[in-house]
Amino acid sequence: MKRLLVALVLLCTLAPAGPALAAEGDALDRYVITGGVLVDRDETAGDVVVADGDVVIRGAVEGDVIVGDGDVTIRGNVDGDVVTFAGTATLGRRARVGGDLLYFDKRPVVSRGAELSGETKRFDGELKGIGAGIAIGFWIAVSVSLLLLGLLLLLLAPRAGEAVARTFKARWGASIGVGFGAIILLPVAAVLACVTILGLPFGIGLLLALFPLFGIAYVTSAFVVGRLIIKGARIPAFLVGLLILRLLALIPFAGGLVGLLAVIFGLGVLFVTLLRARS
């Protein structure tokens, strides 16, 4: 079950174009935000995870099948679990499912002749995974917000992205130092300003501004990381960098540390870029 939940959180960081990640063997994991997935006869897939769309399995799936809003039709083999949240899972006469059949809303339809090795279960309030599901929902919301924020910034200010990339190449060491200073001094300055009546509006405004500023810093680091892999293409580089950072965020403890370092480095790059622009 934990493997299912981990797979679900990958949805919002992947493009809606079908196969996205390679499994260990020849099979490909298919993670889709919007759109259907067809695993046809003579085809083999790893995990199949779809946020909004229907899934038809005629071939073989070596992992799990997870669908948020859509129907699942299985006429082939699924080695793992089948999970539906808002749609209906239908197992045809030749369907073979090696794991459990899990659903939130609509009870699955199992045809005569279908083989189900596990159990048919409905998620309820007593399910131990609900707490993890809430955490995953938060992870998805944060990831989608960062994705939209980064794309908006790149579309509105493409030259700023290039300036950030140049700063990273020329002043990466200074950016780290400035970032550590900013992450400490900005909250302290805001709190100190709130102590005085005259500085209270400024302090409150600065505290409120820290949240979007940290978000911009995070997507800045994502862009820089992506640029190390993809040269010359802004949006693909950002998508790759964000994917890497959000996947690292799934690692217990280390994920939080990576996120903090991404914010620190992003703040440093932003401030150093602004200082370079002034000069």
KAZIVEN-V773212 format. One record per run of one state. SS is the DSSP state (A for helix, B for strand, O for the rest). FROM is the first residue (numbers start at 0). TO is the last residue. If there is no record, write none. Layout:
ss=SS from=FROM to=TO
ss=SS from=FROM to=TO
This chain:
ss=O from=0 to=0
ss=A from=1 to=7
ss=O from=8 to=9
ss=A from=10 to=12
ss=O from=13 to=17
ss=B from=18 to=21
ss=O from=22 to=26
ss=B from=27 to=33
ss=O from=34 to=35
ss=B from=36 to=38
ss=O from=39 to=42
ss=B from=43 to=51
ss=O from=52 to=53
ss=B from=54 to=56
ss=O from=57 to=58
ss=B from=59 to=60
ss=O from=61 to=63
ss=B from=64 to=68
ss=O from=69 to=70
ss=B from=71 to=73
ss=O from=74 to=75
ss=B from=76 to=77
ss=O from=78 to=80
ss=B from=81 to=83
ss=O from=84 to=87
ss=B from=88 to=90
ss=O from=91 to=94
ss=B from=95 to=96
ss=O from=97 to=99
ss=B from=100 to=102
ss=O from=103 to=107
ss=B from=108 to=109
ss=O from=110 to=113
ss=B from=114 to=115
ss=O from=116 to=118
ss=B from=119 to=121
ss=O from=122 to=128
ss=A from=129 to=155
ss=O from=156 to=156
ss=A from=157 to=194
ss=O from=195 to=195
ss=A from=196 to=228
ss=O from=229 to=232
ss=A from=233 to=247
ss=O from=248 to=252
ss=A from=253 to=277
ss=O from=278 to=278
